[in-house]
Amino acid sequence: MKRQLDLFKAFGQTPKIDAEAKRRMQERTERRLGNIRAAKERNLMAEAEAQSNVMPSNREFREKFIEQELLAGRDPFKGRRCDHGKLRCKACWKGVCPPDCKNARKDKTLCPEHGGSKLCPPTCQKNAGKQKQYCPEHGGSALCPPTCSKNAGKSKSLCPEHGGSALCPQNCKNAGKLKALCPEHGGSALCPPTCPGNAGKQKIFCPEHGGSALCPANCARNAGKVKSLCSIHGGTRLCCVCNFTQGSFRINGKRFCAGCRDTKIGKPKRDEIIMVEFIRAFFPEDEYEFSHNRVVPSSEAKREFKAYRPDVLFHRQFIGPTGIYRLILECDENKHRGLAYACDKERMNKIALTLGDHVHFIRFNPGTQKKKNDLRALAKAIKLAFKSVPPPNEFSYSVEYLFY
């Protein structure tokens, strides 16, 4: 349009310009002047920031400023870092929350009380109060795009197609697995080789290095064992019906133990389950501290033995005329006849060695018919065993057979 006006002036003619053309010309002029004015304002703001102790926020000016300062032999970060040479210093609380904050010594951009510029607002339905980089509605820069075939909507650090910074490379023996679980690539989630009880294994199962997956020492039911098998501390792997035994079977996505599974699908209860339910009703679990079908706890010196699972193990130690002893109940259907049960004596020997005490076994044969009198006799034998048991044999255990 401007060239057309110049041509008209050169030949001494007056152009005929309609109102619409004038309006468009005026808009372009204002836009051009506005861009120049905005650029001047940005430069003035960047110069003011450069003179202060704040790094310029404009990216283009910041890069030029750093380059000019380095060419002049000056430190571009001088005065903008703390005395310790850090931008986020936990010693002088620069860029981090103060000690009286619930997020003490953490980045202020991740604290809702101190700005939280990297957090989603409370109005966000999916990710309120969490980091924006993991929210698809607020950028989701750390998430794989919806077009990703393997990891759509999940973290890029776990996707080999989009960086996979948290995964081991292809030339590693743990290729495609987490670096945190690989000793060659940091192994931050593993105990160090100097750990006496859990070297090279996950820290969440080590009481000396956090043990976040273990019950605390004051847990009456499952102290020092995994929380997923404790009804007090989650019990995510327990049966959804009895909430007591490990749920090894799944039906419609829910965990069931063997006894509750049989009830669910209409099978008659096993003799072992009937015995355990009777003992649980006769001897309250919280008072007598026993477990059903759990691995025998062992010390580091006894871990060479197989992990045995007695039917019922009383965790408390009893004191009788023969000294300190432990009590275990076994349900022996059909008297455990046959070659499959030929190793019962060896099994009792190794359980006694693993526990490190004299162990008294009560081996109960339920018979072909489930008689209540037999269960009452079993309860009577257990009460007597609480007070005294026979002395141990040369293999540190004693046995009492019922209804054999």
C-alpha positions as a Markdown table, in Angstrom:
| # | Residue | x | y | z |
|---|---|---|---|---|
| 1 | Met | 0.0 | 0.0 | 0.0 |
| 2 | Lys | 2.8 | 2.4 | 0.8 |
| 3 | Arg | 4.5 | 1.7 | -2.6 |
| 4 | Gln | 1.2 | 2.6 | -4.3 |
| 5 | Leu | 1.0 | 5.9 | -2.5 |
| 6 | Asp | 4.6 | 6.7 | -3.4 |
| 7 | Leu | 3.8 | 6.1 | -7.1 |
| 8 | Phe | 0.7 | 8.4 | -7.0 |
| 9 | Lys | 2.8 | 11.2 | -5.4 |
| 10 | Ala | 5.6 | 10.7 | -8.1 |
| 11 | Phe | 3.1 | 11.4 | -10.9 |
| 12 | Gly | 1.3 | 14.2 | -9.1 |
| 13 | Gln | -2.0 | 12.3 | -8.8 |
| 14 | Thr | -4.3 | 12.1 | -5.7 |
| 15 | Pro | -5.1 | 8.5 | -4.8 |
| 16 | Lys | -8.6 | 7.5 | -3.9 |
| 17 | Ile | -8.4 | 5.6 | -0.5 |
| 18 | Asp | -11.6 | 4.2 | 1.0 |
| 19 | Ala | -12.3 | 4.1 | 4.7 |
| 20 | Glu | -11.4 | 0.4 | 5.0 |
| 21 | Ala | -8.0 | 0.9 | 3.6 |
| 22 | Lys | -7.3 | 3.8 | 6.0 |
| 23 | Arg | -8.4 | 1.7 | 8.9 |
| 24 | Arg | -6.0 | -1.1 | 8.0 |
| 25 | Met | -3.1 | 1.3 | 7.5 |
| 26 | Gln | -3.8 | 2.9 | 10.9 |
| 27 | Glu | -3.9 | -0.6 | 12.6 |
| 28 | Arg | -0.5 | -1.6 | 11.1 |
| 29 | Thr | 1.1 | 1.6 | 12.1 |
| 30 | Glu | -0.2 | 1.3 | 15.7 |
| 31 | Arg | 0.9 | -2.3 | 15.8 |
| 32 | Arg | 4.4 | -1.4 | 14.6 |
| 33 | Leu | 4.7 | 1.4 | 17.1 |
| 34 | Gly | 3.3 | -0.8 | 19.9 |
| 35 | Asn | 5.9 | -3.5 | 19.2 |
| 36 | Ile | 8.7 | -0.9 | 19.3 |
| 37 | Arg | 7.3 | 0.5 | 22.5 |
| 38 | Ala | 7.0 | -3.0 | 24.1 |
| 39 | Ala | 10.6 | -3.9 | 23.1 |
| 40 | Lys | 11.9 | -0.7 | 24.7 |
| 41 | Glu | 10.0 | -1.4 | 27.9 |
| 42 | Arg | 11.5 | -5.0 | 28.0 |
| 43 | Asn | 15.0 | -3.7 | 27.5 |
| 44 | Leu | 14.6 | -1.1 | 30.2 |
| 45 | Met | 13.2 | -3.7 | 32.6 |
| 46 | Ala | 16.1 | -6.1 | 31.7 |
| 47 | Glu | 18.7 | -3.3 | 32.3 |
| 48 | Ala | 17.1 | -2.5 | 35.7 |
| 49 | Glu | 17.3 | -6.2 | 36.6 |
| 50 | Ala | 20.9 | -6.4 | 35.5 |
| 51 | Gln | 21.8 | -3.5 | 37.8 |
| 52 | Ser | 20.1 | -5.2 | 40.7 |
| 53 | Asn | 20.9 | -8.5 | 42.3 |
| 54 | Val | 18.3 | -10.4 | 40.2 |
| 55 | Met | 19.2 | -12.3 | 37.0 |
| 56 | Pro | 17.3 | -10.8 | 34.0 |
| 57 | Ser | 14.1 | -12.6 | 33.3 |
| 58 | Asn | 14.1 | -12.0 | 29.6 |
| 59 | Arg | 15.9 | -15.0 | 28.0 |
| 60 | Glu | 17.4 | -13.2 | 25.0 |
| 61 | Phe | 18.8 | -10.3 | 27.1 |
| 62 | Arg | 19.9 | -12.8 | 29.8 |
| 63 | Glu | 22.1 | -14.7 | 27.3 |
| 64 | Lys | 23.6 | -11.4 | 25.9 |
| 65 | Phe | 24.2 | -10.1 | 29.5 |
| 66 | Ile | 26.0 | -13.4 | 30.5 |
| 67 | Glu | 28.1 | -13.2 | 27.3 |
| 68 | Gln | 29.1 | -9.6 | 27.8 |
| 69 | Glu | 30.0 | -10.2 | 31.5 |
| 70 | Leu | 32.2 | -13.2 | 30.6 |
| 71 | Leu | 33.9 | -11.2 | 27.8 |
| 72 | Ala | 34.6 | -8.4 | 30.2 |
| 73 | Gly | 36.2 | -10.9 | 32.7 |
| 74 | Arg | 33.4 | -10.5 | 35.3 |
| 75 | Asp | 31.3 | -13.2 | 37.0 |
| 76 | Pro | 27.7 | -12.7 | 35.7 |
| 77 | Phe | 26.4 | -14.5 | 38.8 |
| 78 | Lys | 28.3 | -12.4 | 41.3 |
| 79 | Gly | 25.8 | -10.7 | 43.7 |
| 80 | Arg | 23.1 | -13.0 | 42.5 |
| 81 | Arg | 24.4 | -16.1 | 44.3 |
| 82 | Cys | 24.7 | -16.4 | 48.1 |
| 83 | Asp | 28.0 | -16.4 | 49.9 |
| 84 | His | 28.2 | -20.1 | 49.4 |
| 85 | Gly | 28.1 | -19.7 | 45.6 |
| 86 | Lys | 24.6 | -21.3 | 45.3 |
| 87 | Leu | 21.3 | -20.1 | 43.8 |
| 88 | Arg | 19.3 | -22.3 | 46.1 |
| 89 | Cys | 21.3 | -22.6 | 49.4 |
| 90 | Lys | 20.0 | -24.5 | 52.3 |
| 91 | Ala | 22.5 | -22.9 | 54.7 |
| 92 | Cys | 21.3 | -19.3 | 54.2 |
| 93 | Trp | 17.7 | -20.2 | 53.1 |
| 94 | Lys | 18.0 | -18.5 | 49.7 |
| 95 | Gly | 15.5 | -20.1 | 47.2 |
| 96 | Val | 14.4 | -22.7 | 49.8 |
| 97 | Cys | 11.7 | -22.7 | 52.5 |
| 98 | Pro | 12.8 | -21.6 | 56.0 |
| 99 | Pro | 13.0 | -24.1 | 58.9 |
| 100 | Asp | 9.6 | -23.2 | 60.3 |
| 101 | Cys | 7.9 | -24.3 | 57.1 |
| 102 | Lys | 6.5 | -27.8 | 56.6 |
| 103 | Asn | 8.6 | -28.0 | 53.4 |
| 104 | Ala | 11.7 | -26.8 | 55.2 |
| 105 | Arg | 14.9 | -26.9 | 53.2 |
| 106 | Lys | 13.0 | -27.6 | 49.9 |
| 107 | Asp | 12.6 | -25.5 | 46.8 |
| 108 | Lys | 10.1 | -22.6 | 47.2 |
| 109 | Thr | 8.7 | -23.1 | 43.8 |
| 110 | Leu | 7.4 | -26.5 | 45.0 |
| 111 | Cys | 5.9 | -25.0 | 48.2 |
| 112 | Pro | 2.3 | -23.7 | 48.1 |
| 113 | Glu | 3.0 | -21.4 | 51.1 |
| 114 | His | 5.9 | -19.7 | 49.3 |
| 115 | Gly | 4.7 | -19.2 | 45.8 |
| 116 | Gly | 4.5 | -22.7 | 44.4 |
| 117 | Ser | 4.9 | -21.5 | 40.8 |
| 118 | Lys | 5.7 | -25.1 | 39.7 |
| 119 | Leu | 2.5 | -26.5 | 41.3 |
| 120 | Cys | -0.9 | -26.9 | 39.8 |
| 121 | Pro | -3.6 | -24.5 | 41.4 |
| 122 | Pro | -6.2 | -25.9 | 43.8 |
| 123 | Thr | -8.8 | -25.7 | 41.1 |
| 124 | Cys | -7.0 | -28.4 | 39.0 |
| 125 | Gln | -9.2 | -31.5 | 39.2 |
| 126 | Lys | -6.5 | -34.1 | 38.4 |
| 127 | Asn | -3.3 | -32.7 | 39.9 |
| 128 | Ala | -4.1 | -30.1 | 42.5 |
| 129 | Gly | -1.1 | -29.2 | 44.6 |
| 130 | Lys | 1.3 | -31.4 | 42.5 |
| 131 | Gln | 3.9 | -30.5 | 40.0 |
| 132 | Lys | 2.7 | -29.0 | 36.7 |
| 133 | Gln | 5.2 | -31.0 | 34.7 |
| 134 | Tyr | 3.2 | -34.1 | 35.5 |
| 135 | Cys | -0.2 | -32.6 | 34.7 |
| 136 | Pro | -1.5 | -32.9 | 31.1 |
| 137 | Glu | -3.7 | -29.8 | 31.7 |
| 138 | His | -0.8 | -27.5 | 32.7 |
| 139 | Gly | 1.9 | -28.4 | 30.2 |
| 140 | Gly | 2.9 | -31.9 | 31.3 |
| 141 | Ser | 6.4 | -31.4 | 30.0 |
| 142 | Ala | 7.6 | -34.5 | 31.9 |
| 143 | Leu | 4.9 | -36.7 | 30.4 |
| 144 | Cys | 4.9 | -38.7 | 27.1 |
| 145 | Pro | 2.5 | -37.4 | 24.5 |
| 146 | Pro | -0.8 | -39.2 | 23.7 |
| 147 | Thr | 0.8 | -40.5 | 20.5 |
| 148 | Cys | 3.3 | -42.6 | 22.4 |
| 149 | Ser | 2.5 | -46.2 | 21.9 |
| 150 | Lys | 4.1 | -47.6 | 25.0 |
| 151 | Asn | 4.0 | -44.9 | 27.7 |
| 152 | Ala | 1.3 | -42.4 | 26.7 |
| 153 | Gly | 0.5 | -40.0 | 29.6 |
| 154 | Lys | 3.2 | -41.4 | 31.8 |
| 155 | Ser | 6.6 | -40.0 | 32.8 |
| 156 | Lys | 9.2 | -39.6 | 30.0 |
| 157 | Ser | 11.9 | -40.8 | 32.4 |
| 158 | Leu | 10.4 | -44.3 | 32.3 |
| 159 | Cys | 10.0 | -44.3 | 28.5 |
| 160 | Pro | 12.9 | -45.5 | 26.3 |
| 161 | Glu | 11.4 | -43.6 | 23.3 |
| 162 | His | 11.4 | -40.2 | 25.1 |
| 163 | Gly | 14.7 | -40.2 | 26.9 |
| 164 | Gly | 14.2 | -42.8 | 29.6 |
| 165 | Ser | 16.6 | -41.0 | 31.9 |
| 166 | Ala | 15.6 | -43.3 | 34.8 |
| 167 | Leu | 16.3 | -46.5 | 32.8 |
| 168 | Cys | 19.5 | -48.4 | 32.3 |
| 169 | Pro | 20.9 | -48.1 | 28.7 |
| 170 | Gln | 20.8 | -51.0 | 26.3 |
| 171 | Asn | 24.5 | -52.0 | 26.9 |
| 172 | Cys | 23.7 | -52.7 | 30.6 |
| 173 | Lys | 22.8 | -56.2 | 31.9 |
| 174 | Asn | 19.7 | -54.5 | 33.5 |
| 175 | Ala | 18.8 | -52.8 | 30.2 |
| 176 | Gly | 15.4 | -51.2 | 30.3 |
| 177 | Lys | 15.1 | -51.4 | 34.1 |
| 178 | Leu | 15.3 | -48.7 | 36.7 |
| 179 | Lys | 18.8 | -47.2 | 37.4 |
| 180 | Ala | 17.8 | -46.9 | 41.1 |
| 181 | Leu | 17.8 | -50.7 | 41.2 |
| 182 | Cys | 21.0 | -51.2 | 39.3 |
| 183 | Pro | 24.4 | -51.2 | 41.2 |
| 184 | Glu | 26.3 | -50.2 | 38.0 |
| 185 | His | 24.2 | -47.0 | 37.5 |
| 186 | Gly | 24.0 | -45.5 | 41.0 |
| 187 | Gly | 21.6 | -47.9 | 42.7 |
| 188 | Ser | 20.2 | -45.2 | 44.9 |
| 189 | Ala | 17.4 | -47.5 | 46.1 |
| 190 | Leu | 19.8 | -50.3 | 47.1 |
| 191 | Cys | 21.7 | -50.8 | 50.3 |
| 192 | Pro | 25.5 | -50.2 | 50.0 |
| 193 | Pro | 27.9 | -53.2 | 50.1 |
| 194 | Thr | 28.9 | -52.4 | 53.7 |
| 195 | Cys | 25.3 | -53.1 | 54.9 |
| 196 | Pro | 25.6 | -56.3 | 56.9 |
| 197 | Gly | 22.0 | -57.6 | 56.5 |
| 198 | Asn | 20.8 | -56.3 | 53.2 |
| 199 | Ala | 23.8 | -55.5 | 51.0 |
| 200 | Gly | 22.8 | -55.0 | 47.3 |
| 201 | Lys | 19.0 | -55.3 | 48.1 |
| 202 | Gln | 16.3 | -52.6 | 48.3 |
| 203 | Lys | 16.5 | -50.1 | 51.1 |
| 204 | Ile | 12.7 | -50.2 | 51.7 |
| 205 | Phe | 13.2 | -53.7 | 53.1 |
| 206 | Cys | 16.2 | -52.7 | 55.3 |
| 207 | Pro | 15.5 | -51.4 | 58.8 |
| 208 | Glu | 19.0 | -49.7 | 58.9 |
| 209 | His | 18.3 | -47.7 | 55.7 |
| 210 | Gly | 14.7 | -46.5 | 56.2 |
| 211 | Gly | 12.7 | -49.7 | 55.8 |
| 212 | Ser | 9.7 | -47.8 | 54.6 |
| 213 | Ala | 8.0 | -51.1 | 53.5 |
| 214 | Leu | 8.5 | -52.7 | 56.9 |
| 215 | Cys | 6.3 | -52.5 | 60.0 |
| 216 | Pro | 7.8 | -50.5 | 62.9 |
| 217 | Ala | 9.4 | -52.2 | 65.9 |
| 218 | Asn | 6.4 | -51.4 | 68.1 |
| 219 | Cys | 3.9 | -53.3 | 65.8 |
| 220 | Ala | 2.4 | -56.1 | 67.9 |
| 221 | Arg | 1.5 | -58.2 | 64.9 |
| 222 | Asn | 4.1 | -57.9 | 62.2 |
| 223 | Ala | 7.2 | -56.0 | 63.7 |
| 224 | Gly | 10.1 | -55.9 | 61.2 |
| 225 | Lys | 8.1 | -57.5 | 58.4 |
| 226 | Val | 6.5 | -56.1 | 55.3 |
| 227 | Lys | 3.5 | -53.8 | 55.7 |
| 228 | Ser | 1.7 | -55.4 | 52.8 |
| 229 | Leu | 1.2 | -58.5 | 55.1 |
| 230 | Cys | 0.1 | -56.6 | 58.1 |
| 231 | Ser | -3.6 | -55.7 | 58.7 |
| 232 | Ile | -2.6 | -52.8 | 60.9 |
| 233 | His | -0.3 | -51.1 | 58.4 |
| 234 | Gly | -2.1 | -51.5 | 55.0 |
| 235 | Gly | -2.2 | -55.2 | 54.3 |
| 236 | Thr | -2.4 | -54.8 | 50.6 |
| 237 | Arg | -1.4 | -58.4 | 50.0 |
| 238 | Leu | -3.8 | -59.9 | 52.6 |
| 239 | Cys | -7.0 | -61.8 | 51.8 |
| 240 | Cys | -9.9 | -59.4 | 51.2 |
| 241 | Val | -12.2 | -61.6 | 53.3 |
| 242 | Cys | -10.3 | -62.7 | 56.5 |
| 243 | Asn | -7.7 | -59.9 | 56.3 |
| 244 | Phe | -5.3 | -62.3 | 58.0 |
| 245 | Thr | -3.6 | -64.7 | 55.6 |
| 246 | Gln | -1.7 | -63.7 | 52.5 |
| 247 | Gly | -4.0 | -63.6 | 49.4 |
| 248 | Ser | -2.2 | -65.9 | 46.9 |
| 249 | Phe | -5.2 | -66.3 | 44.6 |
| 250 | Arg | -7.0 | -63.6 | 42.6 |
| 251 | Ile | -10.7 | -63.6 | 41.7 |
| 252 | Asn | -12.0 | -60.6 | 39.8 |
| 253 | Gly | -9.0 | -58.6 | 40.7 |
| 254 | Lys | -9.3 | -59.3 | 44.5 |
| 255 | Arg | -6.9 | -61.4 | 46.6 |
| 256 | Phe | -8.1 | -64.5 | 48.4 |
| 257 | Cys | -6.4 | -67.0 | 50.7 |
| 258 | Ala | -6.8 | -70.7 | 50.0 |
| 259 | Gly | -9.6 | -71.1 | 52.5 |
| 260 | Cys | -11.6 | -68.1 | 51.5 |
| 261 | Arg | -11.1 | -69.0 | 47.8 |
| 262 | Asp | -12.7 | -72.4 | 48.5 |
| 263 | Thr | -15.6 | -70.7 | 50.2 |
| 264 | Lys | -16.0 | -68.3 | 47.3 |
| 265 | Ile | -16.2 | -71.0 | 44.7 |
| 266 | Gly | -18.2 | -73.4 | 46.8 |
| 267 | Lys | -15.6 | -75.9 | 47.9 |
| 268 | Pro | -15.6 | -77.4 | 51.4 |
| 269 | Lys | -13.1 | -75.9 | 53.8 |
| 270 | Arg | -9.8 | -77.6 | 54.2 |
| 271 | Asp | -8.9 | -79.2 | 57.6 |
| 272 | Glu | -6.1 | -76.8 | 58.1 |
| 273 | Ile | -8.4 | -73.8 | 57.7 |
| 274 | Ile | -11.0 | -75.3 | 60.1 |
| 275 | Met | -8.2 | -75.8 | 62.7 |
| 276 | Val | -6.9 | -72.2 | 62.3 |
| 277 | Glu | -10.3 | -70.7 | 62.6 |
| 278 | Phe | -11.0 | -72.7 | 65.7 |
| 279 | Ile | -7.6 | -71.6 | 67.3 |
| 280 | Arg | -8.2 | -68.0 | 66.3 |
| 281 | Ala | -11.6 | -68.1 | 68.1 |
| 282 | Phe | -10.2 | -69.9 | 71.1 |
| 283 | Phe | -7.0 | -68.0 | 71.4 |
| 284 | Pro | -7.3 | -64.3 | 70.5 |
| 285 | Glu | -4.5 | -63.4 | 68.0 |
| 286 | Asp | -3.7 | -60.0 | 69.6 |
| 287 | Glu | -3.2 | -61.7 | 73.0 |
| 288 | Tyr | -1.3 | -64.8 | 72.0 |
| 289 | Glu | 0.6 | -63.4 | 69.0 |
| 290 | Phe | 0.6 | -66.2 | 66.5 |
| 291 | Ser | 0.7 | -66.3 | 62.7 |
| 292 | His | -0.6 | -68.7 | 60.0 |
| 293 | Asn | 1.4 | -69.9 | 57.1 |
| 294 | Arg | 4.1 | -67.3 | 57.4 |
| 295 | Val | 7.8 | -67.7 | 56.8 |
| 296 | Val | 9.8 | -68.5 | 59.9 |
| 297 | Pro | 11.8 | -65.4 | 61.0 |
| 298 | Ser | 15.5 | -66.1 | 60.8 |
| 299 | Ser | 18.8 | -64.3 | 61.7 |
| 300 | Glu | 21.5 | -63.6 | 59.2 |
| 301 | Ala | 23.5 | -66.6 | 60.3 |
| 302 | Lys | 20.6 | -69.0 | 59.6 |
| 303 | Arg | 19.6 | -67.8 | 56.1 |
| 304 | Glu | 21.2 | -70.8 | 54.4 |
| 305 | Phe | 18.1 | -72.8 | 55.2 |
| 306 | Lys | 14.9 | -73.0 | 53.1 |
| 307 | Ala | 12.1 | -70.5 | 54.1 |
| 308 | Tyr | 9.7 | -72.8 | 55.9 |
| 309 | Arg | 6.0 | -71.9 | 56.6 |
| 310 | Pro | 4.6 | -73.7 | 59.6 |
| 311 | Asp | 0.8 | -73.9 | 59.8 |
| 312 | Val | 0.6 | -72.0 | 63.2 |
| 313 | Leu | 3.6 | -70.3 | 64.9 |
| 314 | Phe | 3.4 | -68.7 | 68.3 |
| 315 | His | 5.9 | -65.8 | 68.2 |
| 316 | Arg | 6.2 | -65.4 | 72.0 |
| 317 | Gln | 8.8 | -67.4 | 73.9 |
| 318 | Phe | 7.5 | -69.7 | 76.7 |
| 319 | Ile | 9.4 | -70.6 | 79.9 |
| 320 | Gly | 8.9 | -74.0 | 81.5 |
| 321 | Pro | 10.9 | -76.6 | 83.5 |
| 322 | Thr | 13.0 | -77.4 | 80.5 |
| 323 | Gly | 13.9 | -73.8 | 79.8 |
| 324 | Ile | 12.9 | -71.4 | 77.0 |
| 325 | Tyr | 10.9 | -72.9 | 74.1 |
| 326 | Arg | 8.7 | -72.0 | 71.1 |
| 327 | Leu | 5.4 | -73.6 | 70.0 |
| 328 | Ile | 4.3 | -74.7 | 66.5 |
| 329 | Leu | 1.1 | -76.4 | 65.4 |
| 330 | Glu | 0.9 | -78.6 | 62.3 |
| 331 | Cys | -2.2 | -80.0 | 60.7 |
| 332 | Asp | -1.3 | -83.5 | 59.4 |
| 333 | Glu | -4.1 | -84.8 | 57.1 |
| 334 | Asn | -4.1 | -88.6 | 57.0 |
| 335 | Lys | -1.2 | -88.7 | 59.4 |
| 336 | His | 1.1 | -87.4 | 56.7 |
| 337 | Arg | 1.6 | -90.8 | 55.3 |
| 338 | Gly | 3.6 | -91.4 | 52.1 |
| 339 | Leu | 6.9 | -90.5 | 50.5 |
| 340 | Ala | 5.9 | -86.9 | 50.1 |
| 341 | Tyr | 6.1 | -86.4 | 53.9 |
| 342 | Ala | 9.3 | -88.4 | 54.5 |
| 343 | Cys | 11.2 | -85.1 | 55.2 |
| 344 | Asp | 9.0 | -83.9 | 58.1 |
| 345 | Lys | 11.7 | -84.7 | 60.7 |
| 346 | Glu | 14.4 | -82.9 | 58.7 |
| 347 | Arg | 11.9 | -79.9 | 58.3 |
| 348 | Met | 11.4 | -79.8 | 62.1 |
| 349 | Asn | 15.1 | -79.9 | 62.7 |
| 350 | Lys | 15.8 | -77.0 | 60.3 |
| 351 | Ile | 12.9 | -74.9 | 61.7 |
| 352 | Ala | 14.4 | -75.4 | 65.2 |
| 353 | Leu | 17.9 | -74.4 | 64.0 |
| 354 | Thr | 16.4 | -71.3 | 62.3 |
| 355 | Leu | 14.6 | -70.1 | 65.4 |
| 356 | Gly | 17.6 | -70.9 | 67.6 |
| 357 | Asp | 15.4 | -72.2 | 70.5 |
| 358 | His | 13.9 | -75.4 | 71.7 |
| 359 | Val | 10.7 | -75.9 | 69.5 |
| 360 | His | 7.8 | -78.0 | 70.6 |
| 361 | Phe | 5.6 | -79.3 | 67.7 |
| 362 | Ile | 2.0 | -80.4 | 68.1 |
| 363 | Arg | 1.1 | -82.5 | 65.1 |
| 364 | Phe | -2.7 | -82.8 | 64.8 |
| 365 | Asn | -4.4 | -85.4 | 62.6 |
| 366 | Pro | -8.0 | -84.1 | 61.9 |
| 367 | Gly | -9.2 | -87.5 | 60.7 |
| 368 | Thr | -11.8 | -88.2 | 58.0 |
| 369 | Gln | -14.5 | -86.5 | 60.0 |
| 370 | Lys | -14.1 | -83.0 | 61.5 |
| 371 | Lys | -15.1 | -83.6 | 65.1 |
| 372 | Lys | -15.5 | -80.8 | 67.6 |
| 373 | Asn | -14.2 | -83.1 | 70.3 |
| 374 | Asp | -10.9 | -83.4 | 68.5 |
| 375 | Leu | -10.5 | -79.6 | 68.2 |
| 376 | Arg | -11.3 | -79.3 | 71.9 |
| 377 | Ala | -8.6 | -81.9 | 72.7 |
| 378 | Leu | -6.2 | -79.8 | 70.5 |
| 379 | Ala | -7.1 | -76.7 | 72.5 |
| 380 | Lys | -6.4 | -78.6 | 75.8 |
| 381 | Ala | -3.0 | -79.8 | 74.5 |
| 382 | Ile | -2.1 | -76.2 | 73.5 |
| 383 | Lys | -3.0 | -74.9 | 77.0 |
| 384 | Leu | -0.8 | -77.6 | 78.6 |
| 385 | Ala | 2.0 | -76.7 | 76.2 |
| 386 | Phe | 1.9 | -73.1 | 77.4 |
| 387 | Lys | 3.0 | -74.4 | 80.9 |
| 388 | Ser | 5.4 | -77.2 | 80.2 |
| 389 | Val | 6.6 | -79.4 | 77.3 |
| 390 | Pro | 8.9 | -82.5 | 77.1 |
| 391 | Pro | 12.6 | -81.9 | 77.0 |
| 392 | Pro | 14.1 | -81.5 | 73.5 |
| 393 | Asn | 15.9 | -84.3 | 71.6 |
| 394 | Glu | 19.4 | -84.1 | 70.2 |
| 395 | Phe | 18.0 | -81.9 | 67.3 |
| 396 | Ser | 16.6 | -79.2 | 69.7 |
| 397 | Tyr | 12.9 | -80.0 | 69.2 |
| 398 | Ser | 10.2 | -82.2 | 70.8 |
| 399 | Val | 7.0 | -83.6 | 69.2 |
| 400 | Glu | 3.5 | -84.4 | 70.4 |
| 401 | Tyr | 1.2 | -86.4 | 68.1 |
| 402 | Leu | -2.5 | -86.1 | 68.5 |
| 403 | Phe | -5.0 | -88.7 | 67.0 |
| 404 | Tyr | -2.3 | -90.6 | 65.1 |
